[in-house]
Amino acid sequence: MNDRPARRCPLCGKPVEPAYRPFCGKRCADLDLARWLGERYRVPAAEEDDGGPEADDKD
């Protein structure tokens, strides 16, 4: 009846536990949080010109 494949934990590949979605349990959820806090994961960002005084000195 359900044609969708079972979701898997992105860290260990075990089936997802709804209480810890998208992870299989507390351990993998905590490991993922530790990776974010330890800056192993990063979101790329581009520096934007804020139009401040430094921008005027480029002439």
mmCIF file of the N, C-alpha and C atoms, coordinates in Angstrom:
data_MODEL
# 
_entry.id   MODEL 
# 
loop_
_atom_site.group_PDB 
_atom_site.id 
_atom_site.type_symbol 
_atom_site.label_atom_id 
_atom_site.label_alt_id 
_atom_site.label_comp_id 
_atom_site.label_asym_id 
_atom_site.label_entity_id 
_atom_site.label_seq_id 
_atom_site.pdbx_PDB_ins_code 
_atom_site.Cartn_x 
_atom_site.Cartn_y 
_atom_site.Cartn_z 
_atom_site.occupancy 
_atom_site.B_iso_or_equiv 
_atom_site.pdbx_formal_charge 
_atom_site.auth_seq_id 
_atom_site.auth_comp_id 
_atom_site.auth_asym_id 
_atom_site.auth_atom_id 
_atom_site.pdbx_PDB_model_num 
ATOM 1   N N  . MET A 1 1  ? 0.822  -1.188 0.000  1.00 0.00 ? 1  MET A N  1 
ATOM 2   C CA . MET A 1 1  ? 0.000  0.000  0.000  1.00 0.00 ? 1  MET A CA 1 
ATOM 3   C C  . MET A 1 1  ? 0.874  1.263  0.000  1.00 0.00 ? 1  MET A C  1 
ATOM 4   N N  . ASN A 1 2  ? 1.958  1.272  0.788  1.00 0.00 ? 2  ASN A N  1 
ATOM 5   C CA . ASN A 1 2  ? 2.848  2.423  0.842  1.00 0.00 ? 2  ASN A CA 1 
ATOM 6   C C  . ASN A 1 2  ? 3.972  2.208  -0.168 1.00 0.00 ? 2  ASN A C  1 
ATOM 7   N N  . ASP A 1 3  ? 4.002  3.000  -1.242 1.00 0.00 ? 3  ASP A N  1 
ATOM 8   C CA . ASP A 1 3  ? 4.987  2.838  -2.304 1.00 0.00 ? 3  ASP A CA 1 
ATOM 9   C C  . ASP A 1 3  ? 6.292  3.577  -2.021 1.00 0.00 ? 3  ASP A C  1 
ATOM 10  N N  . ARG A 1 4  ? 6.306  4.420  -0.977 1.00 0.00 ? 4  ARG A N  1 
ATOM 11  C CA . ARG A 1 4  ? 7.525  5.163  -0.665 1.00 0.00 ? 4  ARG A CA 1 
ATOM 12  C C  . ARG A 1 4  ? 8.514  4.264  0.061  1.00 0.00 ? 4  ARG A C  1 
ATOM 13  N N  . PRO A 1 5  ? 9.799  4.384  -0.264 1.00 0.00 ? 5  PRO A N  1 
ATOM 14  C CA . PRO A 1 5  ? 10.797 3.586  0.450  1.00 0.00 ? 5  PRO A CA 1 
ATOM 15  C C  . PRO A 1 5  ? 10.926 4.075  1.896  1.00 0.00 ? 5  PRO A C  1 
ATOM 16  N N  . ALA A 1 6  ? 11.306 3.173  2.789  1.00 0.00 ? 6  ALA A N  1 
ATOM 17  C CA . ALA A 1 6  ? 11.489 3.544  4.192  1.00 0.00 ? 6  ALA A CA 1 
ATOM 18  C C  . ALA A 1 6  ? 12.618 4.559  4.298  1.00 0.00 ? 6  ALA A C  1 
ATOM 19  N N  . ARG A 1 7  ? 12.419 5.553  5.104  1.00 0.00 ? 7  ARG A N  1 
ATOM 20  C CA . ARG A 1 7  ? 13.458 6.570  5.307  1.00 0.00 ? 7  ARG A CA 1 
ATOM 21  C C  . ARG A 1 7  ? 14.561 6.006  6.176  1.00 0.00 ? 7  ARG A C  1 
ATOM 22  N N  . ARG A 1 8  ? 15.766 6.451  5.904  1.00 0.00 ? 8  ARG A N  1 
ATOM 23  C CA . ARG A 1 8  ? 16.944 5.972  6.612  1.00 0.00 ? 8  ARG A CA 1 
ATOM 24  C C  . ARG A 1 8  ? 17.656 7.144  7.281  1.00 0.00 ? 8  ARG A C  1 
ATOM 25  N N  . CYS A 1 9  ? 18.290 6.857  8.402  1.00 0.00 ? 9  CYS A N  1 
ATOM 26  C CA . CYS A 1 9  ? 19.076 7.848  9.139  1.00 0.00 ? 9  CYS A CA 1 
ATOM 27  C C  . CYS A 1 9  ? 20.236 8.299  8.255  1.00 0.00 ? 9  CYS A C  1 
ATOM 28  N N  . PRO A 1 10 ? 20.462 9.615  8.135  1.00 0.00 ? 10 PRO A N  1 
ATOM 29  C CA . PRO A 1 10 ? 21.553 10.092 7.274  1.00 0.00 ? 10 PRO A CA 1 
ATOM 30  C C  . PRO A 1 10 ? 22.944 9.772  7.823  1.00 0.00 ? 10 PRO A C  1 
ATOM 31  N N  . LEU A 1 11 ? 23.051 9.441  9.108  1.00 0.00 ? 11 LEU A N  1 
ATOM 32  C CA . LEU A 1 11 ? 24.365 9.148  9.677  1.00 0.00 ? 11 LEU A CA 1 
ATOM 33  C C  . LEU A 1 11 ? 24.719 7.666  9.652  1.00 0.00 ? 11 LEU A C  1 
ATOM 34  N N  . CYS A 1 12 ? 23.765 6.807  10.021 1.00 0.00 ? 12 CYS A N  1 
ATOM 35  C CA . CYS A 1 12 ? 24.111 5.384  10.138 1.00 0.00 ? 12 CYS A CA 1 
ATOM 36  C C  . CYS A 1 12 ? 23.320 4.481  9.202  1.00 0.00 ? 12 CYS A C  1 
ATOM 37  N N  . GLY A 1 13 ? 22.242 4.967  8.604  1.00 0.00 ? 13 GLY A N  1 
ATOM 38  C CA . GLY A 1 13 ? 21.482 4.180  7.649  1.00 0.00 ? 13 GLY A CA 1 
ATOM 39  C C  . GLY A 1 13 ? 20.383 3.314  8.247  1.00 0.00 ? 13 GLY A C  1 
ATOM 40  N N  . LYS A 1 14 ? 20.218 3.344  9.563  1.00 0.00 ? 14 LYS A N  1 
ATOM 41  C CA . LYS A 1 14 ? 19.141 2.576  10.193 1.00 0.00 ? 14 LYS A CA 1 
ATOM 42  C C  . LYS A 1 14 ? 17.803 3.242  9.901  1.00 0.00 ? 14 LYS A C  1 
ATOM 43  N N  . PRO A 1 15 ? 16.689 2.510  10.063 1.00 0.00 ? 15 PRO A N  1 
ATOM 44  C CA . PRO A 1 15 ? 15.368 3.113  9.847  1.00 0.00 ? 15 PRO A CA 1 
ATOM 45  C C  . PRO A 1 15 ? 15.126 4.290  10.797 1.00 0.00 ? 15 PRO A C  1 
ATOM 46  N N  . VAL A 1 16 ? 14.432 5.301  10.316 1.00 0.00 ? 16 VAL A N  1 
ATOM 47  C CA . VAL A 1 16 ? 14.157 6.516  11.089 1.00 0.00 ? 16 VAL A CA 1 
ATOM 48  C C  . VAL A 1 16 ? 13.138 6.240  12.188 1.00 0.00 ? 16 VAL A C  1 
ATOM 49  N N  . GLU A 1 17 ? 13.395 6.790  13.357 1.00 0.00 ? 17 GLU A N  1 
ATOM 50  C CA . GLU A 1 17 ? 12.463 6.740  14.478 1.00 0.00 ? 17 GLU A CA 1 
ATOM 51  C C  . GLU A 1 17 ? 11.693 8.065  14.467 1.00 0.00 ? 17 GLU A C  1 
ATOM 52  N N  . PRO A 1 18 ? 10.358 8.025  14.383 1.00 0.00 ? 18 PRO A N  1 
ATOM 53  C CA . PRO A 1 18 ? 9.582  9.265  14.266 1.00 0.00 ? 18 PRO A CA 1 
ATOM 54  C C  . PRO A 1 18 ? 9.891  10.312 15.343 1.00 0.00 ? 18 PRO A C  1 
ATOM 55  N N  . ALA A 1 19 ? 10.187 9.888  16.551 1.00 0.00 ? 19 ALA A N  1 
ATOM 56  C CA . ALA A 1 19 ? 10.476 10.841 17.631 1.00 0.00 ? 19 ALA A CA 1 
ATOM 57  C C  . ALA A 1 19 ? 11.781 11.604 17.392 1.00 0.00 ? 19 ALA A C  1 
ATOM 58  N N  . TYR A 1 20 ? 12.698 11.042 16.604 1.00 0.00 ? 20 TYR A N  1 
ATOM 59  C CA . TYR A 1 20 ? 14.005 11.666 16.354 1.00 0.00 ? 20 TYR A CA 1 
ATOM 60  C C  . TYR A 1 20 ? 14.221 11.997 14.888 1.00 0.00 ? 20 TYR A C  1 
ATOM 61  N N  . ARG A 1 21 ? 13.165 12.025 14.118 1.00 0.00 ? 21 ARG A N  1 
ATOM 62  C CA . ARG A 1 21 ? 13.239 12.273 12.682 1.00 0.00 ? 21 ARG A CA 1 
ATOM 63  C C  . ARG A 1 21 ? 14.112 13.470 12.371 1.00 0.00 ? 21 ARG A C  1 
ATOM 64  N N  . PRO A 1 22 ? 15.032 13.440 11.477 1.00 0.00 ? 22 PRO A N  1 
ATOM 65  C CA . PRO A 1 22 ? 15.296 12.434 10.453 1.00 0.00 ? 22 PRO A CA 1 
ATOM 66  C C  . PRO A 1 22 ? 16.296 11.365 10.888 1.00 0.00 ? 22 PRO A C  1 
ATOM 67  N N  . PHE A 1 23 ? 16.546 11.241 12.194 1.00 0.00 ? 23 PHE A N  1 
ATOM 68  C CA . PHE A 1 23 ? 17.550 10.296 12.683 1.00 0.00 ? 23 PHE A CA 1 
ATOM 69  C C  . PHE A 1 23 ? 16.899 9.037  13.244 1.00 0.00 ? 23 PHE A C  1 
ATOM 70  N N  . CYS A 1 24 ? 17.731 8.040  13.524 1.00 0.00 ? 24 CYS A N  1 
ATOM 71  C CA . CYS A 1 24 ? 17.227 6.765  14.038 1.00 0.00 ? 24 CYS A CA 1 
ATOM 72  C C  . CYS A 1 24 ? 17.032 6.807  15.549 1.00 0.00 ? 24 CYS A C  1 
ATOM 73  N N  . GLY A 1 25 ? 17.708 7.723  16.216 1.00 0.00 ? 25 GLY A N  1 
ATOM 74  C CA . GLY A 1 25 ? 17.605 7.792  17.665 1.00 0.00 ? 25 GLY A CA 1 
ATOM 75  C C  . GLY A 1 25 ? 18.377 8.972  18.224 1.00 0.00 ? 25 GLY A C  1 
ATOM 76  N N  . LYS A 1 26 ? 18.407 9.043  19.551 1.00 0.00 ? 26 LYS A N  1 
ATOM 77  C CA . LYS A 1 26 ? 19.043 10.163 20.247 1.00 0.00 ? 26 LYS A CA 1 
ATOM 78  C C  . LYS A 1 26 ? 20.541 10.247 19.949 1.00 0.00 ? 26 LYS A C  1 
ATOM 79  N N  . ARG A 1 27 ? 21.203 9.095  19.860 1.00 0.00 ? 27 ARG A N  1 
ATOM 80  C CA . ARG A 1 27 ? 22.648 9.101  19.623 1.00 0.00 ? 27 ARG A CA 1 
ATOM 81  C C  . ARG A 1 27 ? 22.998 9.803  18.318 1.00 0.00 ? 27 ARG A C  1 
ATOM 82  N N  . CYS A 1 28 ? 22.339 9.434  17.241 1.00 0.00 ? 28 CYS A N  1 
ATOM 83  C CA . CYS A 1 28 ? 22.645 10.059 15.945 1.00 0.00 ? 28 CYS A CA 1 
ATOM 84  C C  . CYS A 1 28 ? 22.226 11.527 15.929 1.00 0.00 ? 28 CYS A C  1 
ATOM 85  N N  . ALA A 1 29 ? 21.121 11.861 16.580 1.00 0.00 ? 29 ALA A N  1 
ATOM 86  C CA . ALA A 1 29 ? 20.702 13.259 16.654 1.00 0.00 ? 29 ALA A CA 1 
ATOM 87  C C  . ALA A 1 29 ? 21.746 14.082 17.404 1.00 0.00 ? 29 ALA A C  1 
ATOM 88  N N  . ASP A 1 30 ? 22.268 13.532 18.507 1.00 0.00 ? 30 ASP A N  1 
ATOM 89  C CA . ASP A 1 30 ? 23.294 14.238 19.279 1.00 0.00 ? 30 ASP A CA 1 
ATOM 90  C C  . ASP A 1 30 ? 24.609 14.347 18.507 1.00 0.00 ? 30 ASP A C  1 
ATOM 91  N N  . LEU A 1 31 ? 24.975 13.303 17.761 1.00 0.00 ? 31 LEU A N  1 
ATOM 92  C CA . LEU A 1 31 ? 26.184 13.371 16.944 1.00 0.00 ? 31 LEU A CA 1 
ATOM 93  C C  . LEU A 1 31 ? 26.079 14.462 15.889 1.00 0.00 ? 31 LEU A C  1 
ATOM 94  N N  . ASP A 1 32 ? 24.915 14.571 15.268 1.00 0.00 ? 32 ASP A N  1 
ATOM 95  C CA . ASP A 1 32 ? 24.711 15.599 14.253 1.00 0.00 ? 32 ASP A CA 1 
ATOM 96  C C  . ASP A 1 32 ? 24.815 16.993 14.873 1.00 0.00 ? 32 ASP A C  1 
ATOM 97  N N  . LEU A 1 33 ? 24.201 17.179 16.033 1.00 0.00 ? 33 LEU A N  1 
ATOM 98  C CA . LEU A 1 33 ? 24.284 18.471 16.721 1.00 0.00 ? 33 LEU A CA 1 
ATOM 99  C C  . LEU A 1 33 ? 25.729 18.803 17.073 1.00 0.00 ? 33 LEU A C  1 
ATOM 100 N N  . ALA A 1 34 ? 26.470 17.823 17.553 1.00 0.00 ? 34 ALA A N  1 
ATOM 101 C CA . ALA A 1 34 ? 27.876 18.050 17.898 1.00 0.00 ? 34 ALA A CA 1 
ATOM 102 C C  . ALA A 1 34 ? 28.688 18.453 16.661 1.00 0.00 ? 34 ALA A C  1 
ATOM 103 N N  . ARG A 1 35 ? 28.362 17.883 15.524 1.00 0.00 ? 35 ARG A N  1 
ATOM 104 C CA . ARG A 1 35 ? 29.071 18.263 14.287 1.00 0.00 ? 35 ARG A CA 1 
ATOM 105 C C  . ARG A 1 35 ? 28.773 19.712 13.918 1.00 0.00 ? 35 ARG A C  1 
ATOM 106 N N  . TRP A 1 36 ? 27.533 20.155 14.080 1.00 0.00 ? 36 TRP A N  1 
ATOM 107 C CA . TRP A 1 36 ? 27.201 21.554 13.809 1.00 0.00 ? 36 TRP A CA 1 
ATOM 108 C C  . TRP A 1 36 ? 27.916 22.469 14.797 1.00 0.00 ? 36 TRP A C  1 
ATOM 109 N N  . LEU A 1 37 ? 27.874 22.125 16.084 1.00 0.00 ? 37 LEU A N  1 
ATOM 110 C CA . LEU A 1 37 ? 28.500 22.967 17.100 1.00 0.00 ? 37 LEU A CA 1 
ATOM 111 C C  . LEU A 1 37 ? 30.019 22.990 16.965 1.00 0.00 ? 37 LEU A C  1 
ATOM 112 N N  . GLY A 1 38 ? 30.600 21.900 16.477 1.00 0.00 ? 38 GLY A N  1 
ATOM 113 C CA . GLY A 1 38 ? 32.037 21.828 16.262 1.00 0.00 ? 38 GLY A CA 1 
ATOM 114 C C  . GLY A 1 38 ? 32.465 22.404 14.926 1.00 0.00 ? 38 GLY A C  1 
ATOM 115 N N  . GLU A 1 39 ? 31.524 22.965 14.191 1.00 0.00 ? 39 GLU A N  1 
ATOM 116 C CA . GLU A 1 39 ? 31.741 23.613 12.894 1.00 0.00 ? 39 GLU A CA 1 
ATOM 117 C C  . GLU A 1 39 ? 32.266 22.658 11.827 1.00 0.00 ? 39 GLU A C  1 
ATOM 118 N N  . ARG A 1 40 ? 31.903 21.361 11.928 1.00 0.00 ? 40 ARG A N  1 
ATOM 119 C CA . ARG A 1 40 ? 32.246 20.429 10.846 1.00 0.00 ? 40 ARG A CA 1 
ATOM 120 C C  . ARG A 1 40 ? 31.323 20.648 9.659  1.00 0.00 ? 40 ARG A C  1 
ATOM 121 N N  . TYR A 1 41 ? 30.110 21.113 9.941  1.00 0.00 ? 41 TYR A N  1 
ATOM 122 C CA . TYR A 1 41 ? 29.163 21.469 8.887  1.00 0.00 ? 41 TYR A CA 1 
ATOM 123 C C  . TYR A 1 41 ? 29.167 22.992 8.775  1.00 0.00 ? 41 TYR A C  1 
ATOM 124 N N  . ARG A 1 42 ? 29.088 23.482 7.566  1.00 0.00 ? 42 ARG A N  1 
ATOM 125 C CA . ARG A 1 42 ? 29.042 24.930 7.354  1.00 0.00 ? 42 ARG A CA 1 
ATOM 126 C C  . ARG A 1 42 ? 28.080 25.246 6.231  1.00 0.00 ? 42 ARG A C  1 
ATOM 127 N N  . VAL A 1 43 ? 27.431 26.371 6.351  1.00 0.00 ? 43 VAL A N  1 
ATOM 128 C CA . VAL A 1 43 ? 26.533 26.854 5.309  1.00 0.00 ? 43 VAL A CA 1 
ATOM 129 C C  . VAL A 1 43 ? 27.306 27.913 4.536  1.00 0.00 ? 43 VAL A C  1 
ATOM 130 N N  . PRO A 1 44 ? 27.529 27.707 3.232  1.00 0.00 ? 44 PRO A N  1 
ATOM 131 C CA . PRO A 1 44 ? 28.287 28.696 2.468  1.00 0.00 ? 44 PRO A CA 1 
ATOM 132 C C  . PRO A 1 44 ? 27.540 30.026 2.378  1.00 0.00 ? 44 PRO A C  1 
ATOM 133 N N  . ALA A 1 45 ? 28.285 31.096 2.496  1.00 0.00 ? 45 ALA A N  1 
ATOM 134 C CA . ALA A 1 45 ? 27.697 32.424 2.412  1.00 0.00 ? 45 ALA A CA 1 
ATOM 135 C C  . ALA A 1 45 ? 28.643 33.331 1.640  1.00 0.00 ? 45 ALA A C  1 
ATOM 136 N N  . ALA A 1 46 ? 28.078 34.265 0.929  1.00 0.00 ? 46 ALA A N  1 
ATOM 137 C CA . ALA A 1 46 ? 28.872 35.239 0.182  1.00 0.00 ? 46 ALA A CA 1 
ATOM 138 C C  . ALA A 1 46 ? 28.919 36.542 0.972  1.00 0.00 ? 46 ALA A C  1 
ATOM 139 N N  . GLU A 1 47 ? 30.084 37.155 0.994  1.00 0.00 ? 47 GLU A N  1 
ATOM 140 C CA . GLU A 1 47 ? 30.223 38.454 1.644  1.00 0.00 ? 47 GLU A CA 1 
ATOM 141 C C  . GLU A 1 47 ? 29.452 39.492 0.845  1.00 0.00 ? 47 GLU A C  1 
ATOM 142 N N  . GLU A 1 48 ? 28.686 40.315 1.526  1.00 0.00 ? 48 GLU A N  1 
ATOM 143 C CA . GLU A 1 48 ? 27.924 41.367 0.857  1.00 0.00 ? 48 GLU A CA 1 
ATOM 144 C C  . GLU A 1 48 ? 28.507 42.726 1.198  1.00 0.00 ? 48 GLU A C  1 
ATOM 145 N N  . ASP A 1 49 ? 28.517 43.619 0.213  1.00 0.00 ? 49 ASP A N  1 
ATOM 146 C CA . ASP A 1 49 ? 28.964 44.981 0.429  1.00 0.00 ? 49 ASP A CA 1 
ATOM 147 C C  . ASP A 1 49 ? 27.885 45.721 1.209  1.00 0.00 ? 49 ASP A C  1 
ATOM 148 N N  . ASP A 1 50 ? 28.258 46.245 2.389  1.00 0.00 ? 50 ASP A N  1 
ATOM 149 C CA . ASP A 1 50 ? 27.273 46.926 3.213  1.00 0.00 ? 50 ASP A CA 1 
ATOM 150 C C  . ASP A 1 50 ? 27.166 48.416 2.886  1.00 0.00 ? 50 ASP A C  1 
ATOM 151 N N  . GLY A 1 51 ? 27.997 48.907 1.965  1.00 0.00 ? 51 GLY A N  1 
ATOM 152 C CA . GLY A 1 51 ? 27.931 50.312 1.562  1.00 0.00 ? 51 GLY A CA 1 
ATOM 153 C C  . GLY A 1 51 ? 28.559 51.250 2.574  1.00 0.00 ? 51 GLY A C  1 
ATOM 154 N N  . GLY A 1 52 ? 29.348 50.714 3.475  1.00 0.00 ? 52 GLY A N  1 
ATOM 155 C CA . GLY A 1 52 ? 29.999 51.513 4.515  1.00 0.00 ? 52 GLY A CA 1 
ATOM 156 C C  . GLY A 1 52 ? 31.172 52.313 3.973  1.00 0.00 ? 52 GLY A C  1 
ATOM 157 N N  . PRO A 1 53 ? 31.903 52.980 4.846  1.00 0.00 ? 53 PRO A N  1 
ATOM 158 C CA . PRO A 1 53 ? 33.036 53.820 4.430  1.00 0.00 ? 53 PRO A CA 1 
ATOM 159 C C  . PRO A 1 53 ? 34.121 53.066 3.685  1.00 0.00 ? 53 PRO A C  1 
ATOM 160 N N  . GLU A 1 54 ? 34.319 51.779 4.014  1.00 0.00 ? 54 GLU A N  1 
ATOM 161 C CA . GLU A 1 54 ? 35.347 50.999 3.320  1.00 0.00 ? 54 GLU A CA 1 
ATOM 162 C C  . GLU A 1 54 ? 35.017 50.871 1.832  1.00 0.00 ? 54 GLU A C  1 
ATOM 163 N N  . ALA A 1 55 ? 33.737 50.809 1.490  1.00 0.00 ? 55 ALA A N  1 
ATOM 164 C CA . ALA A 1 55 ? 33.316 50.661 0.102  1.00 0.00 ? 55 ALA A CA 1 
ATOM 165 C C  . ALA A 1 55 ? 33.665 51.909 -0.710 1.00 0.00 ? 55 ALA A C  1 
ATOM 166 N N  . ASP A 1 56 ? 33.681 53.091 -0.074 1.00 0.00 ? 56 ASP A N  1 
ATOM 167 C CA . ASP A 1 56 ? 33.981 54.335 -0.762 1.00 0.00 ? 56 ASP A CA 1 
ATOM 168 C C  . ASP A 1 56 ? 35.483 54.495 -1.037 1.00 0.00 ? 56 ASP A C  1 
ATOM 169 N N  . ASP A 1 57 ? 36.341 53.788 -0.280 1.00 0.00 ? 57 ASP A N  1 
ATOM 170 C CA . ASP A 1 57 ? 37.794 53.928 -0.421 1.00 0.00 ? 57 ASP A CA 1 
ATOM 171 C C  . ASP A 1 57 ? 38.364 53.125 -1.582 1.00 0.00 ? 57 ASP A C  1 
ATOM 172 N N  . LYS A 1 58 ? 37.563 52.412 -2.323 1.00 0.00 ? 58 LYS A N  1 
ATOM 173 C CA . LYS A 1 58 ? 38.053 51.543 -3.392 1.00 0.00 ? 58 LYS A CA 1 
ATOM 174 C C  . LYS A 1 58 ? 38.364 52.296 -4.687 1.00 0.00 ? 58 LYS A C  1 
ATOM 175 N N  . ASP A 1 59 ? 38.126 53.572 -4.782 1.00 0.00 ? 59 ASP A N  1 
ATOM 176 C CA . ASP A 1 59 ? 38.337 54.339 -6.018 1.00 0.00 ? 59 ASP A CA 1 
ATOM 177 C C  . ASP A 1 59 ? 39.774 54.412 -6.396 1.00 0.00 ? 59 ASP A C  1 
# 
